[in-house]
Amino acid sequence: MTMHPTASLASAESARVDPQATARREIDAPDAITLLMADHHHLHNLFAHFEHALSGTRRQSLRDQICRELGVHMQIEEEILYPAIRPPRDQPLLLAEATVEHAGIRNLIEQLRQADVEQPATLAQMKMLSEYVAHHVEEEHSEMFPLVRASALDTAALGVRMAARQRELLA
């Protein structure tokens, strides 16, 4: 699943409640970990496109997209996934560290939203954001996601909730 806003036609169609369509979406929704990993891949690609963008207009568009989609991604993690996780006793700081990392990422996002994408300092901030996000993603993939997969959590149900919330926030 990518973090692109839904088309306006889909929004108009979703205004009509179709129980069968809702059931199909729930069945087709990725589990929580698959959804988050797809988002991570998508964000990685956006950062790469930003790094190679030649025009200021393209950089600005990518900056705005990265800031928006990354903010939504963190929000669904914090609202839905993190409260569901029960870290083992030997990893008591797992969620606290992830939340602190999110706060640091949010701080960089806020600075970048108003920054001139033509300035070297802004390009450096975007590079730092990309590296910080890559570090956070690596920790999620190596520490948090294996824990979630090994737990009794219903990752399919979490995925349905997260995908729905993501669509809502991006609408």
PyMOL commands that set and color helices and strands:
alter all, ss='L'
color gray80, all
select helices_A, chain A and resi 8-15+19-28+32-52+56-84+94-113+120-150+155-170
alter helices_A, ss='H'
color red, helices_A
deselect
rebuild
show_as cartoon
